[in-house]
Amino acid sequence: MDLSLSQSLKQEQTLSAQMIQSLALLSLPIQDLRAHIQEEIEKNPALEIPEKEFDTKIDSAQKERDESMDDLGVSDYELPSTDYEASDRKQEMLENTSVPGESLQEHLLTQLGESKTTEKVREIAEMLIGNLDSNGFFILSLDKLFEEKNYSGEDIDKALKLVRSFDPYGICAEDFRESLVIQARCAEMSEEDLKIFRELVYNYLEKMNNGKEKEVAKALKISEEKLDQFYSILKTFTPYPGRNYSSEAETYVVPEFSIRKKDGRLVLTMNRDSMTNLEISKDFAALADSVQGPEAKEASKYISSSINDAKVLIRQVEMRYQTIYKAAIALMEAQHDFFTDGPRYLKALSLKEIADKIGVHETTMSRLAQSKWVDTDWGLYQMKYFFSQGVSTSSGEAVSRNAVKDMIAQIIEENPKLSDQKISDLLKEKGVSCARRTVSKYRSELNINSSFSRN
């Protein structure tokens, strides 16, 4: 056996524990952040809520934020209210903190922790789980999710197969159709039957809903009895498997900020009223100088550690606030027409555009958009609503998919008897190029039946 020394050069990025915690706080919705702060106050004696609110004068950091608003040409920024005593705010925070049930991500991560696999596959699986929305579907496509990662296709496939084997079946899919096919595969449907089932799901669901079983059976080259068996199996599956798990954003919503019209201008108001101010306890810090005796060294070490942890948390909470603030400004600029005129004027917008503007990674922006809510004159919207692919118009611009869906819903409301082709023709008259099959897809996503069922 020979012993030798070798030298190699490699580049890797390591995140500090503080950076990881900062990213975790950034992704938390405001009600979960309140619960986290509550836990930290209970654990760390160096943290306290001031007896009185901070001075209502604008501090230097606030002035910088106001100046940045002026530079961007944004109309207004309202400071958080400071009308209540700190003790009242702490009590309000404690009373309003809900006890969440198990989320889809928590349920999946528990199963991942119990699975035997390599560290690389486990790392990829964690990324896949973190990339799922409340339905269990992908937020970012796999290409975008892994575009800056040096993972092999084999490891990604292993991780994907592993997560898809978890309960509930049907997650890690692009949409409900792929989810149904995944559930059929998990039910150990034969490859021959799975091929027919996939074609049924992707091409003939609308015809089945319209009662055209004979036509579908003929197209699939199977008997009507066999088709009925496939359809009966399909009805036992869940098109949106993630919805059976807790989602704080759906059951208990607190908006991070509001963007509303006031006196003809858009006003951005950050929500800090529902949060509590934090500071270092002066009495606790003074203990370091007063401790004496054989245990003084250990006590001083504990006090210093607690104060340092408290300072880190305070900085991280402020950093989270500033990042969301920057995202709110960028979103208000990008979707100005929506906030002034309504959902029909929502523009096509990518996560990368806003991420580049505020200086964060696209995946960070994705998680931010997934868990934050915005209060508007048109209702309460999840931030991810404002990001969607575009549909081309006759003017060469792109209009948001959500805006097109809104137009389709309004057209059907005004005339329920119109077919998908007629709706497509009306959209073209309005300058929006949307094929019949695309209209059908959007109508299905809106849970609106076909014209046959509506007549």
N, C-alpha and C positions, 0 to 999 in steps of 0.2 A: 504494500500500500504506500503510495507516494503522497506526501503532504506538500501543498503548494499554495501560493497566494495569487489571487487574481483581482483585477480592478475593472469595474464596469461603471459606465455613466448612464444614468437614467433620470428622467424628469417626472416628478409627481407633485401633486398638490395636496397638502395636508391642512385640514381645517382645525383650528383650535376649538377647545371646548366652548369658549365664549362665543365664537363665531357660529358654531352649531346651535347654541342656545338662542342667539339673536335671530337666526333663520327660523327656528321653531316658534319664537314669539311672533315673528312677522306673519306666519301662516295662520296663527290662531284668530278665530273670530272674537269680537270684543267681549262676548259673554264668557268665553273660555279663558280669555286673558284675565278677566276679573277673578275667576276661580283660582287661576294660577297665582295671582298677586295675594289673594287671601291665604293660600297655603304658605307662601313665602313669609308673610307677616306673622303667621302662627309659628313658623320654624325659626325665624331669625329675629332675635331680640334687638338687633341694631336697626331694624326697619320700624318706622312708626308713621302714623298719619298725623300731620300737624293739628294742634288744637284749634287753630284758626286758619282760614284759607290764606294762600300766598297773597302778597300785595297785588292789587288789581292793576297796578301800572304795568304797561307792556315792557318786558325785559328786552335785553339786546337781541336775544335769539328770535323773539317774536317780531322785533323791528326788521330783522333781516328777512324773515318770511314775508312780512308785508311788502318790503321793498322788492322782493323777488316777484310778488304778485303784480306790482306796478310795472316791472320790467316786462312781464309776460303779457301785459295788457288785460289782465283779468279784472273784472269789474269790482269785486268786493271780497272781503274775508271777515267773518264774524268771530270774535274771540269767545272762548267758552265762558259760560256763566259762572260767577263766583258768589252766588247769593246765599249758599247754605254753609252751615258750620261743618267742619271736617267730620265730626262725630256722626252727624246726620248722614253725610255722604257714605261713610263707612257702613253704617247700618243699612242704608239703601242698597249698597253693593252686596252686602251679605244676604239681604232678603231677596234680591233679584237674581242671585246666582242659582241657576237650575242644576239639578243633578242629572247629567246626561246618561242615556243608555249606551250600550255598546255600539260603536260606529262600525261601518263596513270595514274600514282600514284596521281598526283594532281587532275585529273578528278574524281578518285574514292574517295579520301579523302574529296573532296567537298561534294559528295553525302553522305559519312559517317557522316559528320558534320551536315547534315540536317535530319539524321535518328534518331528515338527515340529508344534507347536500353539501356541496363545496361552498367555500366562502364567496367565491366569485359569483356563483349562481344565486346565492342568498342575497348578495348585494344588488344584483340585477332585479331579483324578485321584489326587493324593498322599493326599488325605483318604479317598478310596474304597479305595485299596490298604491304608492303615493300619487300615481298618475291617473287614478280612477275617479270619476265623478259619482254623484249620488245614485246613479243608475247601475254603476259597475262598469261603465264604458270608458274608453280612453279619452283623456283631455287633450293631450298632444299625440300625434301619430308616432308610431314606433321609430320612424326615420328621424323625426325631430327630437324625440326623447333621448336617443342615443347618438346623435350626430357628432357630439364632441367627446364621446366615450370610446375607448379602444377595447370594446368587447367583441368577442367572436360571435358569428352568427349561430354557431352551435350552442354556446352558453346562453344566448338570448332565447333560443328555441327551448332549451331545457327549463329555463326559468319560467317562460310563458306556459309551458306544459304543466309545470309544477303548480303555479298559481291557479290555473284553470281546473286543476283537480281538487281544489279546495271547495268547501261549502261557502256560499251557494254556487251551484253550477251555473255557467253562462256568463261569468264575469270576464274581464280582459277581452272585450269585444269592441269592434268599431261602432256597432249599432244593434238594434234589437233583432235584426235578421240573423246576423252572425251569432248573436247570443243564443238564439233558438237552435241553430245548427250545432253549436258547442254542447248544448244540453242534450241534443240527440246523440252526439258522439259519446258523451259521458254516460248515457243510458245504454251504451254498448250496442247501438244499432249497427247492423252489418253495413259494409262499405257500399254494397249495391243499393240497399234501401236508403242509406245516407245520401247517395247521389240524387235519388228521386226526391227525397225530403228537402234537400237544399234547393233544387229547382222549384219545388212547390213554394217554399218560403220566399225566395227571391223574385219569382215571376208571376205567381198565380194567387196570392192571398186576396187581392181585390176581387178577382173573379169568384173565388170561393165565398167571400162575403156577399156577393151579388147573387148567390145561388146557382152559379153556372158549373155545377159538378160534372155534368156530362162533357162539356167542352174542355174542362181541365183534365179529366181522366183520359180523354182522347189525346190531348197534347202531351201528357206524360206517358202515354202508351201503357196504361194500367187499367184494371177494371174499376168500376165505381165502388165496389166493395173494398178493394185495396186502398183506394183514395180515402174512403171513409175511415179506414183504420189509421192512415197517416194523420188525418185531420183530428181524429180523437186523441192521438198521442200528442199532437201539437198543442191541443187545448190544456194538457196537463202541465205544460211548461210555463215559465214566467218570463215575459218579454223584457222586463226591467228588474233583474234579480237583486240589485243593490237597494231597492226601495224598502225592503223589509227590515232594514237596519236603521239605527238612530242617526238622524241628521239634525244637528242643532240649528243649522241654517234654515231648515224647513219648519221645525217645530217652535223655535223661539228665536225670533230675529231682532237684532239690534243693529241699526245702520251705523256704519263707521263715519259717514258724512252725508250731508244733504247738499243738493245743487238745485236751487229753485229761483224762479223769476221774482224779482222785487223791484218795483218802480221801473220796469223796463230793462233791468239788468240782471245778469246771473249772479247769484250770491252763493259762495261756497261756505258751508258751516261745518267745521270738524266737531265730532261728538266726543267731548271730554267731560261732559257733565256726568256721564254714567261711570266715569273712572275716578279713582281717588288719587290725590297727590301723595307722594312718598318723600321721606327725608330720613337722614341719619339721626338717631336718637342721641342728643347731646349728653343726656344722663348716662347712657350706656357707654358712650365713648370716653366719658370722664372716669369710668371705672378702671381703665388701664393704668391711670396714675395713682389710684388709691389702693390697689390690690397689693398686699404685703404677705410675707410669710413664705413657707417652702413651696406653695402651689402658685406663687405669683407668676412664674415664668409660663407655666401651662395656661393659666387664666389669661395672661396678656396675649398669648398666641391665639387663644380662642376668640378673644375680643377683636383682635386685628383681622382675623379671618372672617368673622361675621360682618365687620364694617366693610371689608373689601367686597364680599359677596353682595352686600346691600348696594354699594356704589355701582357695581356691575349691572345689577338689575335695573336700577334707576336709569342708567345710561341706555340700556337695551330698550326699555319701555319708551324713552324719548326718541331713540333711533327708529323704532317701529312707527311711532307717530309721524315723524318727519318723512319717512319713506311713503307711507300711505298718503300723506299730505301732497307730496310731489306727484304721486300717481293720480290723485284727485284733480290736481291742476291740469295735468296732461290730458286726462280723460275729458275734462270740461272743455278744453280747447278742441280736441279731436272730434267730439260729438256735440258741438255747440248747437247744431240745428235740432238735434233730438231734444235737448233740454229746453229749447225755446219753443219748438213747434210740435213735438210729439214723436211717438214711435215710428211713424211712417218715414221720418227723415233720418233714421239711424243709418250711418255710413258703414261700409266695410272697413274693418279695422283689425290688425293683427296684434297679437301679444308682443311680438318682437318690436313693433314700432314704439309702443309705450315703454317697454323694457329698456330699449336703447336710449330713450329720452330721459329716463330717470336714473340710468346707470346701474341696472340690475340684470341678472340673467333671465332669459325667457322662461325657464322652468320656475324661477322664483316668482315672476309675474303671474304665471299660470296658477300657482298655489294661492297667491294673493287674491286673484280674481275669483277663485273658486269659493273662498270662505268669507268674502266681504260683501256687504250690502250697501246700496245707495238709495237714499230717499229723494224722490223727485216730484215734480208737479203731476206726473203721470202715473205715480205709484211707486212701490218699493221694488227695486230690481237688484239681482245679484250682479256683481261686477262683470262676471263672465258673459252676461247678456250683451254687453257693449262690444264684444269681440266676436266677429263672425266673418266667414268668407263672403266674397261679393258675387253678385249676379250682374252681368253686363247690361248696360243700357244703350239706347240709340245714340246718346251723346258721347259715348266712349268711356263714361265713368262707371264705377261699380256701386251698386246699392246693396246694403246688408241683406243677408238671408232672412234675418228676423223681420226686417222691414217688408220684404216680399211676403213672408208669412202673414204679416198683419194685413197687407193688401188683399191676399187671398181670402182671409177670414172675413174681411169687410164685404168683398164681392159676393161670397156665399151667403152672408147675412142678408144682403140686399136682394139676392135672387138665388134661393136654395136649389133651383132646378138645373142650374148650369153645370154642364159636364166639365171635366178637366181640360178638354181641348178648347172649349169656349172660354174658360178662365184664362188659359194660355193666350188666346187671341186678344182678350181684353187687356191683359198685361202688356202685350206688344203694342197695343194702341196707346198705352200710357208710357211707352218707351222702354219697357222692361222685357228683355229677352229671356223667356222661361219656358222650356219645352214642356210638353204634356206630362211626360214621365216625372219631371222635376216637380210640377204642380201636384201630381199624385203623391209624391214622396212628402212634400211639405204639408199637404192636407192630412196625410196619415199621422205625421208628427204632431199636428194640431188636434188629433183625435176626432176628426170630422169624417163622417161616412161618405161614401161615393154618392153621386147624383142618383143612382138607382135606388139606394136605400133612403135617400132624403125625399124622393118624390112620393 
